[in-house]
């Protein structure tokens, strides 16, 4: 559904693109939320486990920046994962204000088992686009994200 806003052509075009981007994102998120929910995880919890699997242990601050999560949200997500025995939080020996997060063996087994199906599901969703279109979409999203990071000082995108 296009915008009904009667602004300038630039505003209407940008709003139309934004609406389409957000609807696609919401549809994909809903689908993936159902998939990871079958394993008893939220999408945020899955993201933490996946990041730790592929990037290794990291401090809460770096993990929050990677996942675009606020500190309070990430603390809750990690706390819930810790209660389930999937991650462990350890104060850094050199600076106890910094808390590192790592997978437990149980967490590593879970995410290692779940991730291949997750990757296949994403590939299936994106198969609606050609490989060229997928690369173009990725490039466009990176450009859009980087344009915002220059105004917010966040260059992690």
C-alpha positions in Angstrom: 0.0 0.0 0.0 1.5 3.3 -1.0 1.5 6.3 1.2 -1.5 8.6 1.2 0.6 11.5 2.3 0.4 14.4 -0.1 3.9 15.8 0.4 6.6 16.4 -2.2 7.4 13.8 -4.8 10.7 13.1 -2.9 8.8 12.6 0.3 6.1 10.3 -1.3 8.8 8.2 -3.1 10.8 7.8 0.1 7.7 7.0 2.2 6.6 4.4 -0.4 10.0 2.7 -0.3 10.1 2.9 3.5 6.6 1.2 3.8 7.7 -1.6 1.4 11.0 -2.1 3.3 9.2 -2.2 6.7 6.5 -4.6 5.5 9.0 -7.0 4.0 11.1 -6.8 7.2 8.1 -7.4 9.4 7.0 -10.4 7.2 10.5 -11.9 7.3 10.8 -11.3 11.0 7.5 -12.9 11.7 8.4 -16.0 9.8 11.8 -16.3 11.4 10.3 -15.6 14.9 8.0 -18.6 14.4 10.9 -20.8 13.3 13.2 -20.0 16.3 10.2 -20.0 18.6 9.8 -23.7 17.9 13.2 -24.1 19.7 12.0 -22.0 22.6 14.0 -19.0 21.6 13.2 -15.4 20.8 14.7 -13.8 17.7 16.9 -11.7 20.0 18.1 -14.8 21.9 18.9 -16.6 18.6 20.8 -13.5 17.4 23.0 -13.6 20.6 23.7 -17.3 20.2 24.5 -17.0 16.5 26.8 -14.0 17.1 28.7 -15.9 19.8 28.9 -19.0 17.6 30.4 -17.1 14.6 32.3 -14.3 16.3 33.3 -15.9 19.5 33.1 -14.5 23.1 32.6 -10.7 23.4 31.7 -8.1 25.9 28.1 -7.0 26.3 28.9 -3.6 24.8 30.3 -5.1 21.6 27.5 -7.6 21.4 24.9 -4.9 21.8 26.5 -2.8 19.0 26.6 -5.8 16.7 23.0 -6.7 17.3 21.7 -3.1 17.5 20.3 -3.7 21.0 20.2 -1.4 23.9 22.2 -2.3 27.0 19.1 -3.0 29.1 17.5 -5.1 26.4 20.6 -7.1 25.9 21.1 -7.6 29.6 17.6 -9.1 29.8 18.2 -11.3 26.7 21.6 -12.6 28.0 20.2 -13.1 31.5 17.4 -15.3 30.1 19.9 -17.3 28.1 22.1 -17.6 31.2 19.2 -19.0 33.2 18.7 -21.7 30.6 22.4 -22.6 30.8 23.1 -21.5 27.2 25.6 -18.7 27.9 27.9 -17.6 30.7 28.7 -14.1 31.8 32.2 -13.5 33.2 33.6 -10.2 34.5 36.8 -9.3 32.7 39.8 -9.9 34.9 41.5 -6.6 33.8 38.3 -4.5 34.2 35.4 -5.9 36.2 33.1 -3.2 34.7 33.3 -5.2 31.4 31.3 -8.4 31.2 32.2 -11.0 28.6 29.6 -13.4 27.3 30.3 -16.8 25.8 28.4 -19.9 24.8 28.3 -22.9 27.2 28.7 -26.3 25.7 24.9 -26.7 25.9 24.4 -23.3 24.1 27.0 -24.3 21.4 25.2 -27.6 20.8 21.8 -25.8 20.4 22.9 -23.1 18.0 25.1 -25.5 16.0 22.0 -27.7 15.6 19.6 -24.8 14.8 21.6 -22.6 12.6 21.8 -24.7 9.4 18.0 -24.8 9.2 17.8 -21.1 9.9 20.3 -20.3 7.1 18.2 -22.6 4.7 15.0 -20.8 5.7 16.6 -17.4 4.9 17.9 -18.6 1.6 14.4 -19.9 0.8 12.9 -16.6 1.6 15.4 -14.7 -0.5 15.0 -17.1 -3.4 12.2 -14.8 -4.4 15.0 -12.6 -5.7 17.7 -13.5 -8.2 21.3 -13.7 -6.9 21.9 -10.3 -8.6 18.9 -8.8 -6.9 20.0 -10.2 -3.6 23.4 -8.5 -4.0 21.8 -5.3 -5.1 19.4 -5.3 -2.1 22.4 -6.0 0.2 24.3 -3.1 -1.3 21.3 -0.7 -1.1 20.7 -1.6 2.5 24.4 -1.1 3.4 24.3 2.3 1.6 21.2 3.3 3.6 22.6 2.1 6.9 25.9 3.8 6.3 24.2 7.1 5.5 22.6 7.0 9.0 25.8 5.9 10.7 27.5 9.1 9.5 24.9 11.2 11.3 24.8 9.0 14.5 28.6 8.3 14.7 27.9 4.6 14.4 30.1 3.0 11.7 29.3 -0.6 12.5 26.9 -1.1 9.6 
